[in-house]
Every structure is written in C-alpha cells, then in structure tokens.
C-alpha cells in the first residue's frame, strides 16, 4: 500500500480541502527572496546567488510578482496537506477548496473585498516564474515553475489549482515543515514578515539565538530598498520589537553591522514534529562563512530572458478566471457571498471527499 506521503505523485487524484488546519511553512522558503516584500507591484526580477544555490524570480504580469502576503495562501495549503498526512490521508498537488474555508483559517473577513484580494493573490502566484538550483534540480534555469497553475475560480466549485512538484516535495517531507505563530498573519510590514520567517527557520527556540550580518540579510531578502535605508528599517523593527516570539537587537559596535535574534518564549507556536533547528555549525552561531553567504553577483537589475543565459519563459501558465465581482463576490445588497447554510452544505460535501481519489 502506498505511503500517504507519496500519494501526491499519483496523477489522477484531487485533494479536496475541508475543515480547519494550522498554516505551516517550508524551511527552503524561509529567509530567502522568493516573494516581493512590498505591496506595490514589483516587476524587477530577482537573481540571488550564494555558494549553495541560485534563485531566480520574475514575472511579466500586470499585477507584478507574488508578494509575501500572497504567500499566506501557500502556507495555508501547506498546513492543509500536512494535516491530512498526519492523519494518514492521501493528498494531491491538484487541490480544490472553498474561499470561505481559507478566509476562516487565515482570519480574512468574508466579503467582496476579500474575494478581490484572493483573486489578485492567486493571479500573481500563477504569473510568478520561479527557477532555483535548491535541492539539486538539474538544468534548473530551463525548468521554471509557477507557484500555482491550472487555476480556476467559479461560484459553483470554488477554487481549484495545481501546486508545483518542487513545492510538494518540500511539504511532504514533514521534517522540513515548521508551524507559525498566529501573530505572524497580523504583521503589517513585508520586512517584518520576512524577518519572522528567517528567525523561525534559524533561531527556532535556541536560547542563544543567532547573529546575522545586515548586508547579507539585505541580499537574502531581495529587497529593492538601498542598503542604508534597509539598515534603518531593521533598526526601526528592532526598536518596536514587533516580531512575535523573538527579540531583535542591532549590534553596531563594529563593522559589518549585525542583527541578533533571540527567542523570547512569548511565541504561541506549538511543537514542530521533532524538527532539528540547527541549520549551521558555526561556533558563534553566526550565519556567515559556514552557512549561506551571498556571492557578489547578486543581480537585481532587469535583464533579457533567453534560454541560454537564464530563466526561460514558461511555455504555459494556465489560469482561467471565471471570477466576476458582481457574482462571486456579490454586492452588499445580496447579503454576502453565499448564505451560511449553503457554505456549510458545501463544506459537508467537501468533507466526504477529503483524500478520496
């Protein structure tokens, strides 16, 4: 009998989401420049290079690159998949869910505005092209993927989409999945969110914490903010102490300037399935020469795309939107998107289909 963790590799299977689940993050996504950190549309590509990996992100869509807020949908989907695996259920990268379920779990208000927010986020996730050598992907520049594909949104069936193989491989290895503090989803700043995920990945609950070179953080974040302004922003966040569960302190006694992150014990995050938080072995617990230092060739300027020198265009990013604000979102005159009774009935139908081929 096939192990549930391998069930997603079955091609003719769909995972219908039902019931609540705590969002979860994947270690490979944390503390790296996979998502834009600002709400304004970003069109400039990211090319991050370290001794261990290359990451290239770009988009040609009108709405810009997927943002760190858009990534909440991926974190929620990851939580749903891990929850199913923890109960021995079969899963698939072909997923269907009702928006109402996502709104409930992520604390989004149920209304026309949130349907527009969902529509925009899914469109950006579908239009963002990702290529990375992380996990030893062969011929990686010629094998980009979108965060979601085959995207369909309708009033009758809700949302259906397909997650990339690269994402599923990371999520279904539960030793590399971490839970998140619910307060993370209330953080307003993109850099605050990125720093929390960095801290969660590296510092975990290690009482001595970790020290990060601020210039390295600037490169790893993919931020378009100049380094001087980035340092100022880091200092502001450290003074506010707004990152849940961690104490941030800028160490400015020498050069380069560094950021110390130490767990405070105030986090409400539960256990992590026995994940080992030690990700580097430097004596001083400093992320530096022994861990992941970006090479000088960190590229943030626009460049021509060709099949020889970099990421190639996706041959097909399939997302069919049947979303209409006046229908799917409904105006206030109609009294909400769907009646509570209809929502509950639809969830009950989905309930019976969880993990079913």
C-alpha positions in Angstrom: 0.0 0.0 0.0 1.3 3.4 -0.9 2.5 5.7 1.9 0.3 8.8 2.2 3.4 11.0 2.0 4.0 9.6 -1.6 0.3 9.7 -2.6 0.6 13.1 -4.2 2.6 11.6 -7.0 -0.5 9.8 -8.3 -1.6 11.8 -11.3 -5.3 11.2 -11.3 -6.2 12.4 -7.9 -7.6 15.6 -6.4 -7.3 16.8 -2.8 -10.5 18.5 -1.6 -9.9 20.6 1.4 -12.3 20.5 4.3 -12.0 21.6 7.9 -9.5 23.9 9.6 -5.8 23.5 9.7 -2.9 25.5 11.1 -0.8 27.1 8.3 2.8 25.8 8.0 5.9 27.0 6.4 8.6 25.1 4.4 12.2 25.7 5.5 13.5 26.1 2.0 11.2 29.1 1.5 12.1 30.9 4.7 14.7 33.6 4.8 15.2 33.7 1.0 14.0 36.0 -1.7 11.1 34.0 -3.1 8.4 36.8 -2.6 8.2 40.6 -3.0 8.3 42.4 0.3 6.3 45.5 -0.7 2.6 45.8 -1.6 3.3 47.9 -4.7 3.7 45.8 -7.8 7.2 44.6 -8.4 8.3 43.8 -11.9 12.1 43.8 -11.5 13.4 40.3 -11.4 15.4 38.8 -8.5 18.6 36.7 -9.1 20.0 35.6 -5.7 23.2 33.6 -5.7 25.0 32.0 -2.8 27.6 29.3 -2.5 24.8 26.8 -2.1 22.1 27.9 -4.5 20.7 30.2 -7.2 17.2 31.6 -7.0 15.6 33.5 -10.0 12.2 35.1 -9.7 10.4 37.1 -12.4 7.0 38.0 -13.7 5.6 39.6 -16.8 2.1 40.1 -15.4 0.3 43.4 -14.9 -0.1 42.8 -11.2 3.6 42.2 -10.6 5.4 39.5 -8.6 3.8 37.4 -5.9 4.1 39.1 -2.5 4.8 37.8 0.9 1.1 38.4 1.7 0.1 36.3 -1.3 2.3 33.5 0.1 -0.2 33.1 3.0 -2.3 31.0 0.6 0.7 28.7 0.1 1.3 28.5 3.8 -2.4 27.6 4.4 -2.3 25.0 1.6 0.8 23.5 3.1 -0.9 23.3 6.5 -3.9 21.5 5.0 -1.6 19.0 3.2 0.5 18.3 6.3 -2.7 17.9 8.5 -4.0 15.3 6.0 -0.7 13.4 6.0 -0.6 13.5 9.8 -4.0 11.6 9.7 -2.8 9.1 7.1 -4.9 10.6 4.3 -3.8 10.6 0.7 -3.1 14.0 -0.8 -2.6 15.5 -4.2 -1.0 18.6 -5.8 -4.3 19.1 -7.6 -6.3 21.0 -4.9 -9.8 22.3 -4.5 -11.2 24.5 -1.7 -13.9 26.9 -1.0 -12.7 30.5 -0.3 -14.8 30.6 2.9 -12.6 27.9 4.4 -9.4 29.9 3.7 -10.9 33.1 5.0 -11.8 31.4 8.2 -8.4 29.9 8.8 -6.4 33.0 7.9 -8.8 35.4 9.6 -9.8 37.2 6.4 -13.2 38.9 6.6 -15.8 37.2 4.4 -16.9 39.8 1.9 -16.5 41.2 -1.6 -13.2 42.8 -0.7 -11.6 39.6 0.4 -12.7 37.8 -2.8 -10.9 40.5 -4.8 -7.9 40.1 -2.5 -8.0 36.3 -3.1 -8.4 36.8 -6.9 -5.4 39.2 -7.1 -3.2 37.0 -4.9 -3.9 33.8 -6.9 -3.3 35.7 -10.2 0.1 36.9 -9.0 1.1 33.4 -7.7 0.1 31.9 -11.1 2.1 34.6 -13.1 5.3 34.5 -11.0 8.0 32.3 -12.5 10.5 30.6 -10.2 13.7 28.8 -11.0 16.1 27.5 -8.4 19.0 25.1 -8.0 17.9 24.4 -4.4 17.6 20.7 -3.8 19.9 20.0 -6.8 17.4 20.5 -9.6 19.2 19.5 -12.8 19.1 22.0 -15.7 17.3 24.3 -13.3 17.3 27.6 -15.4 15.3 25.8 -18.1 12.8 24.3 -15.7 10.9 27.2 -14.1 7.6 26.8 -12.4 4.7 28.9 -11.2 3.5 28.9 -7.6 0.1 27.7 -8.8 -1.1 26.6 -12.2 -4.3 25.3 -13.8 -6.1 27.9 -11.7 -9.9 28.0 -11.9 -12.3 30.1 -9.8 -16.1 29.7 -10.0 -19.1 30.2 -7.8 -20.1 26.6 -8.1 -16.9 24.8 -7.4 -14.8 27.4 -5.5 -11.1 27.4 -6.3 -9.2 24.6 -8.0 -5.4 24.8 -8.7 -2.3 22.7 -9.1 0.8 23.1 -6.9 4.3 22.7 -8.3 6.2 19.4 -7.8 9.1 21.4 -6.1 6.7 22.8 -3.5 5.0 19.4 -2.9 8.4 17.6 -2.4 9.2 20.1 0.4 5.9 20.0 2.1 5.5 16.2 2.1 8.9 15.9 3.8 7.4 16.9 7.2 10.8 17.1 8.9 11.3 20.3 6.9 8.0 21.9 7.8 7.5 24.4 10.6 4.4 25.8 12.3 4.0 29.6 12.6 2.9 31.9 15.3 -0.7 33.1 14.5 0.5 36.6 15.2 2.6 36.4 12.0 -0.5 36.8 9.9 -1.2 40.1 11.7 2.1 41.6 10.8 1.6 44.6 8.5 5.1 45.0 7.2 6.7 42.8 4.5 10.2 43.0 6.0 8.7 42.2 9.5 7.2 39.1 8.0 10.4 38.1 6.2 12.4 38.6 9.4 10.0 36.4 11.4 10.3 33.6 8.9 14.1 33.9 8.9 14.1 33.8 12.7 11.7 30.9 12.8 14.0 28.9 10.5 17.4 29.7 12.0 16.8 30.7 15.6 13.9 28.4 16.4 13.8 28.0 20.2 17.6 28.0 20.7 18.1 30.1 23.8 21.3 31.8 22.5 19.7 32.8 19.2 21.6 33.7 16.0 23.6 36.7 14.7 23.1 37.8 11.1 25.1 40.2 9.0 22.7 43.0 8.0 24.3 43.4 4.5 23.8 39.6 4.0 20.2 39.9 5.1 19.7 42.7 2.5 20.9 40.4 -0.2 18.9 37.4 1.0 15.7 39.4 1.2 15.8 40.5 -2.4 14.7 44.0 -1.2 14.9 46.9 -3.7 15.5 49.3 -0.8 19.0 50.7 -0.7 21.2 49.1 1.9 21.4 52.3 4.1 17.6 52.5 4.2 17.3 48.8 4.8 19.6 49.1 7.9 17.3 51.9 9.1 14.2 49.8 8.6 15.9 46.9 10.5 16.7 49.3 13.4 13.1 50.5 13.5 11.7 47.0 13.7 14.2 46.1 16.4 13.2 49.1 18.5 9.5 48.3 18.1 10.1 44.6 18.9 7.2 43.7 16.7 8.4 40.3 15.5 6.4 37.8 17.6 8.4 35.4 19.8 11.8 36.9 19.1 13.9 39.7 20.5 15.8 41.6 17.8 18.8 43.7 18.6 21.1 45.6 16.2 24.8 45.1 17.1 26.6 48.2 15.8 29.8 48.2 17.8 31.9 47.0 14.8 31.7 46.5 11.1 29.8 45.0 9.4 26.7 45.8 11.4 24.8 42.7 12.5 21.4 41.7 13.9 21.0 39.4 16.9 17.8 37.4 17.1 17.0 35.5 20.3 13.8 33.6 21.1 11.8 35.3 23.9 9.4 32.4 24.9 6.4 34.7 24.1 5.6 32.7 21.0 2.4 30.7 20.9 3.8 28.3 18.3 3.3 24.6 19.2 5.7 21.7 18.6 7.4 21.0 15.2 7.2 17.3 14.6 10.7 16.9 16.0 12.4 19.2 13.6 16.0 20.0 14.5 16.5 23.8 14.3 20.3 23.6 14.0 21.0 24.6 10.4 24.6 25.7 10.6 27.5 24.8 12.8 29.5 28.0 13.4 30.9 28.2 16.9 29.5 31.7 17.4 26.1 30.8 15.9 26.6 33.4 13.3 25.2 33.0 9.8 28.2 33.7 7.7 31.1 31.8 6.1 29.9 28.5 7.4 26.4 28.9 6.3 24.9 30.8 3.4 26.9 33.9 2.2 25.6 35.5 -1.0 28.2 35.9 -3.7 29.0 39.3 -5.1 26.9 38.6 -8.2 23.6 39.3 -6.6 21.6 40.6 -9.5 18.6 42.9 -9.1 18.5 44.7 -12.4 16.3 43.8 -15.4 17.9 41.6 -18.0 16.9 39.9 -21.2 15.5 36.5 -20.9 16.9 33.8 -23.1 17.2 30.1 -23.0 21.0 30.1 -22.7 21.7 32.7 -20.1 18.9 32.5 -17.6 15.4 31.6 -16.8 13.3 30.8 -19.8 9.7 31.8 -20.2 7.1 29.3 -19.1 5.6 27.6 -22.1 2.3 27.7 -20.3 0.9 29.2 -17.2 -2.6 28.1 -17.2 -5.1 30.0 -15.1 -8.7 30.5 -16.1 -10.5 33.1 -14.1 -14.3 32.9 -14.1 -14.5 35.3 -11.1 -16.9 38.2 -11.5 -17.1 40.6 -8.7 -20.9 41.2 -9.1 -21.5 37.4 -8.9 -18.7 35.6 -7.0 -18.1 38.5 -4.6 -21.7 39.9 -4.6 -22.6 43.3 -3.5 -23.8 44.2 -0.1 -27.4 44.2 -1.4 -27.2 40.4 -1.8 -26.2 39.9 1.8 -22.7 38.3 1.4 -21.1 35.9 -1.0 -23.1 32.8 0.0 -25.5 32.1 2.8 -24.1 30.4 5.9 -26.4 27.4 5.2 -25.0 27.0 1.7 -21.5 27.3 2.9 -21.9 24.6 5.5 -23.6 22.3 3.0 -20.7 22.8 0.5 -18.2 22.1 3.3 -20.0 18.9 4.2 -19.8 17.7 0.7 -16.1 18.5 0.6 -15.7 16.7 3.9 -16.8 13.5 2.4 -14.3 13.8 -0.4 -11.1 14.6 1.6 -8.4 12.2 0.4 -10.8 10.3 -1.9 -9.4 9.5 -5.4 
